[in-house]
Amino acid sequence: MIRLLIIKGFVIGLLMLVPGLSGGSIAVGLGIYEEILAKSSRFFKDFKTNFFYFLKLIIGGMTGMFVSSFSLSLHTNGNLFVLSHKNS
């Protein structure tokens, strides 16, 4: 369960840098959106369990964002302007 949650967080973080995709739509696709809403609505009722649940998602998400942005930076030689503007 721990590794699966971190991997799902990684996928969310990886795809969050894609224009038009949001973390919520990715969570729906992964089947964890309703669980995230349920745990966030009762966060303080079972603080320890919910805290570690979100911590695993955050660790995976931040790792995914780092990997995604690092690989994007490598493939564009650090020039992200190439991706955001059409050359005339």
C-alpha positions as CSV (number, residue, x, y, z in Angstrom):
1,M,0.0,0.0,0.0
2,I,2.8,2.4,0.9
3,R,4.7,2.0,-2.4
4,L,1.5,2.1,-4.4
5,L,0.5,5.4,-2.9
6,I,3.9,6.9,-3.5
7,I,3.8,5.7,-7.1
8,K,0.4,7.2,-7.6
9,G,1.7,10.5,-6.1
10,F,4.7,10.2,-8.5
11,V,2.3,9.9,-11.5
12,I,0.3,12.9,-10.3
13,G,3.4,15.0,-9.9
14,L,4.8,13.8,-13.2
15,L,1.7,14.7,-15.2
16,M,0.9,18.0,-13.3
17,L,3.4,19.8,-15.5
18,V,1.5,18.9,-18.7
19,P,-0.7,21.8,-19.7
20,G,-4.4,21.1,-19.4
21,L,-4.0,18.3,-16.8
22,S,-4.7,18.9,-13.1
23,G,-3.9,16.8,-10.1
24,G,-7.6,16.2,-9.5
25,S,-8.2,14.8,-13.0
26,I,-5.2,12.6,-12.6
27,A,-6.4,11.4,-9.2
28,V,-9.8,10.5,-10.7
29,G,-8.0,8.5,-13.3
30,L,-6.0,6.7,-10.7
31,G,-9.1,6.0,-8.6
32,I,-7.9,7.9,-5.5
33,Y,-9.9,11.2,-5.8
34,E,-12.7,10.2,-3.5
35,E,-10.3,8.8,-0.9
36,I,-8.4,12.1,-1.0
37,L,-11.6,14.1,-0.4
38,A,-12.7,11.8,2.4
39,K,-9.4,11.9,4.2
40,S,-9.1,15.7,3.8
41,S,-12.6,16.3,5.1
42,R,-11.8,14.4,8.4
43,F,-8.1,15.2,8.5
44,F,-8.0,16.1,12.2
45,K,-10.3,13.2,13.4
46,D,-7.6,10.7,12.6
47,F,-4.7,13.0,12.3
48,K,-1.8,10.5,12.4
49,T,-3.2,8.2,9.7
50,N,-4.3,11.0,7.4
51,F,-1.1,12.9,7.8
52,F,1.0,9.9,6.7
53,Y,-1.4,9.2,3.9
54,F,-0.9,12.7,2.5
55,L,2.8,12.6,3.3
56,K,3.2,9.6,1.0
57,L,1.3,11.3,-1.8
58,I,3.4,14.5,-1.3
59,I,6.7,12.6,-1.4
60,G,5.7,10.9,-4.6
61,G,4.2,14.0,-6.1
62,M,7.3,16.2,-5.4
63,T,9.6,13.5,-6.8
64,G,7.4,13.2,-9.9
65,M,7.5,17.0,-10.4
66,F,11.3,17.1,-9.9
67,V,11.9,14.3,-12.4
68,S,9.5,15.8,-14.9
69,S,10.9,19.3,-14.7
70,F,14.5,18.0,-14.7
71,S,14.0,15.9,-17.8
72,L,12.1,18.7,-19.5
73,S,15.0,21.0,-18.7
74,L,17.5,18.5,-20.1
75,H,15.6,18.0,-23.4
76,T,15.3,21.8,-24.0
77,N,18.8,22.6,-22.9
78,G,17.4,24.8,-20.1
79,N,15.5,26.9,-22.6
80,L,11.9,26.6,-21.7
81,F,11.1,29.5,-24.0
82,V,11.2,27.0,-26.9
83,L,8.1,25.2,-25.4
84,S,6.1,28.3,-24.6
85,H,6.4,30.4,-27.7
86,K,6.2,29.7,-31.4
87,N,9.2,31.0,-33.3
88,S,8.3,33.2,-36.2
